[in-house]
Amino acid sequence: MKDFPGPNSADAARQMLRGMQLWSDEELSIMLQAIFYQEACRQIQEPYEEILKDAVLLQKVFSPAEQYITQTEKGRLDQVLQELGMTNEFEIENVGMNTEAGTGIVQHRQERRRLKLAECAERLAKQEIIGSSEDERFREICRYWPDSNIYTVLKANWCAAFVYHCCMQVGIRLPIRYPNQTYRLAGVGAWLDWSRLPEMGFFHEDRQGGFEPERGDLVVYEKLLTDDSHDHIGIVLSCEGDHLIVAEGNVDNLNYSGIVHRSREYCILGYIRISDDYRFDFHGEYRPI
């Protein structure tokens, strides 16, 4: 898992390790927790988690490819090298510094993330991606999900996966399954549950408190295409009065992407507005499902 390797690798490994039936539940939990926290250098966990964090950091440093580390990782690296007695013989030559959030440059980039999300969604939706394994663009959308039959699972059912892919493309990093939640973000219900978490508060009902949808918001539909609640999702491109223009994957469950015109008065449950400064920062205890 190159995309969000901690949380997403844990979710992918969970299926594989359990399927092998070689370990107890306690052993599985130890392994999956270590995988999940591998990038959490600001936090201190149990020994297995800390060992894997060090191993991942050293792998990044010794990789022949150009790598970037944060200030936090640099501090951890100095400590690891000292513990290994390598401080006098090792120089960081191919590891660049990547400034963490908090500088004016990063903040400026974050302030435009919702606009970039809309731009990405509009560009991809216009390509009329077909929900088939033969379409390379659809395979890109499916690559986050570890299921061996994912193309079949998502066929005519990939509106939420399209939104997830667009978010990842513009730097809104989210795990494929938010920690300790039942469902993955390949489904609309998972987006709704995530946005309503107390620490998020990203869900808004239309016109509640004067809320008006803007470019880059996510629109969640209610019984638009089926008799099921929250059955569709898209990315708002514009809102003019009672008229929405939306970029969607799996338009009308017809298995292709496109730009659609929707009535704001019809079958809309609400909107998800991801804060521009949102950054995944989970401080709870990860409990593998």
Beta strands, then each sheet from edge to edge (+ up, - down):
strand 1: 67-69
strand 2: 95-97
strand 3: 203-204
strand 4: 218-221
strand 5: 232-240
strand 6: 243-248
strand 7: 258-263
strand 8: 268-272
sheet 1: 1+ 2+
sheet 2: 3+ 8- 4+ 5- 6+ 7-
end
